[in-house]
Amino acid sequence: MNKFTGMQSLKDAFNSIAVEVLINDEPQQAYITQAHLGESSRKHMHSLQPFNQGDYVSIGEAVYMVVEDVVNQRGAKYKATIQHCNYMIQLPGETIRVPDGVDSRGRPKYKEIVQPGKELHSIVNMDRVTMNGSQIVVNTSVYMMLIPDIEEARENVKVNDEYDVYGEMMVVVNINRLRTGLMEITLKAKL
């Protein structure tokens, strides 16, 4: 059997069961399967085209994020777990000066306008149990948030920033950038 004919057969079979999804707003064919049942909506995504951890995947009206590293192909296709984005974070906007008439001496007056920042889909989970030395601490005031590790997020999300998360003011206490393509942000309730 010709090796290329076998690969073409695999591609034809894959395309017959795949659906079109948007990965970072670019159309791509993917096969979506249900992951395990749990607290959040998680699915497995299979594709013949590469994608990366931190990418957004739009399936119909729902937005998911790739939460596993995709290093290379698994069985002639790329595969990773995607998780439903359950929150939208508003990054801080930039302040610009715009002309606002003239004063009594004819000099220009300016006013500052804050432009809204970019909105990012994110995954927010409550960190219920933490270890503090040898003690187990049950926690209801610490959230973990995942956002894509993109330039706007790196520039705008800083430790001590405050965000309204589900109606509660939260403070960024740690930013973990060890996961390729993702920023793992620890939020704590503001006292």
C-alpha positions in Angstrom: 0.0 0.0 0.0 1.2 3.5 -0.9 2.0 5.4 2.3 0.5 8.6 0.9 -2.7 6.9 0.0 -3.1 5.7 3.6 -2.5 9.3 4.9 -5.1 10.6 2.3 -7.6 8.0 3.6 -7.0 9.2 7.1 -7.6 12.8 6.1 -10.8 11.9 4.2 -12.1 9.9 7.2 -11.3 12.8 9.5 -12.9 15.4 7.3 -16.1 13.3 7.1 -16.6 13.6 10.9 -15.0 17.0 11.6 -16.9 20.2 12.1 -15.8 23.8 11.4 -14.6 25.7 14.5 -12.9 29.0 14.9 -9.5 28.9 16.4 -8.5 32.5 17.3 -11.2 33.6 14.8 -9.7 31.5 12.0 -11.8 28.6 10.5 -10.4 25.2 11.0 -11.7 21.6 10.8 -11.8 19.8 14.1 -13.4 16.7 15.7 -14.8 17.5 19.2 -15.4 14.8 21.8 -16.8 15.0 25.3 -14.1 14.8 28.1 -15.0 13.6 31.6 -18.1 14.9 33.4 -17.2 17.5 36.1 -17.8 20.9 37.4 -16.8 22.6 34.1 -17.5 21.9 30.5 -14.4 20.2 29.1 -14.0 18.7 25.7 -11.2 17.0 23.7 -10.4 18.6 20.4 -8.7 16.7 17.5 -7.3 18.5 14.4 -5.0 17.7 11.5 -3.8 21.4 11.7 -1.7 22.6 14.7 -3.1 24.7 17.5 -1.6 25.9 20.8 -2.3 26.1 24.5 -4.0 29.4 25.2 -5.8 29.5 21.9 -9.5 30.4 21.8 -11.9 27.9 20.2 -15.4 29.0 19.2 -17.9 26.2 18.8 -21.2 27.8 17.8 -21.8 30.5 20.4 -19.6 29.0 23.1 -16.0 30.0 23.6 -13.4 27.5 24.9 -9.7 27.8 25.7 -7.0 25.2 25.0 -5.8 24.3 28.5 -3.2 21.6 27.6 0.1 22.0 25.9 0.1 20.7 22.3 3.7 19.8 21.6 3.4 17.5 18.6 0.9 15.2 16.9 -0.7 12.2 18.6 -1.6 9.5 16.1 -1.3 11.7 13.0 -3.5 14.5 14.6 -3.2 17.2 17.2 -5.2 16.7 20.3 -5.8 18.6 23.5 -8.4 19.4 26.2 -10.4 22.6 25.8 -12.4 24.2 28.6 -15.4 26.5 28.5 -14.5 30.2 29.2 -16.9 31.2 32.0 -15.9 34.8 32.5 -14.9 37.9 30.6 -12.1 40.1 32.0 -11.8 43.8 31.0 -8.2 44.9 30.7 -7.4 48.4 31.7 -7.7 50.9 28.9 -5.3 53.7 27.9 -5.8 57.3 28.9 -5.6 59.8 26.0 -5.7 63.6 26.0 -8.2 65.2 23.6 -8.8 68.9 22.8 -11.6 70.4 24.8 -12.0 74.0 23.5 -9.9 77.0 24.6 -9.6 78.9 27.9 -10.2 82.6 28.3 -6.8 83.5 26.9 -7.2 81.4 23.8 -5.0 78.5 24.9 -6.2 75.0 24.1 -7.8 73.0 26.9 -7.5 69.3 27.1 -9.5 66.6 28.9 -8.4 63.0 29.6 -10.6 60.2 28.3 -10.0 56.6 29.3 -10.6 54.3 26.4 -12.0 50.8 27.3 -9.4 48.1 27.3 -9.6 44.8 25.5 -12.0 42.1 26.8 -10.5 38.7 27.2 -12.4 35.4 27.7 -11.1 33.7 30.7 -11.6 30.6 32.9 -12.2 31.4 36.6 -12.1 28.6 39.2 -12.4 28.8 43.0 -9.3 27.4 44.8 -11.2 25.6 47.6 -8.3 23.8 49.4 -4.7 25.0 49.7 -1.7 23.7 51.6 0.0 26.1 54.0 3.1 24.3 55.4 1.7 21.2 57.0 -1.9 22.6 57.4 -4.8 22.2 55.0 -6.7 25.4 54.6 -10.2 25.5 53.3 -10.5 28.6 51.2 -13.4 30.5 49.8 -11.6 33.7 49.0 -9.0 32.6 46.4 -9.8 32.3 42.7 -7.6 31.0 39.9 -8.0 32.7 36.5 -6.6 31.5 33.2 -6.1 33.9 30.3 -4.0 33.6 27.1 -0.4 34.8 27.5 -0.6 37.6 24.9 1.1 40.9 24.7 -1.9 43.0 25.9 -2.3 40.7 29.0 1.4 40.8 29.8 1.4 44.6 29.6 -1.8 45.2 31.5 -2.3 42.5 34.1 -0.1 43.2 37.1 0.2 42.1 40.7 -2.1 44.3 43.0 -4.5 45.1 40.1 -8.1 44.9 41.1 -10.9 43.2 39.1 -14.6 42.7 39.7 -15.1 39.0 39.5 -18.7 37.8 39.8 -19.6 40.9 41.8 -16.7 40.6 44.3 -13.6 42.8 44.2 -10.5 40.7 43.8 -6.8 41.6 43.9 -4.1 39.9 41.8 -1.7 38.3 44.2 0.4 36.2 41.8 0.9 35.7 38.1 2.3 32.3 37.0 3.7 32.3 33.4 5.2 28.8 33.5 2.5 27.3 31.3 3.3 28.0 27.7 0.6 30.2 26.1 -1.3 30.7 29.4 -1.1 33.1 32.3 -2.4 31.6 35.6 -3.5 34.4 37.8 -4.2 34.0 41.5 -6.9 36.4 42.8 -7.8 37.0 46.4 -10.8 38.8 47.8 -10.1 42.4 48.7 -10.5 43.1 52.4 
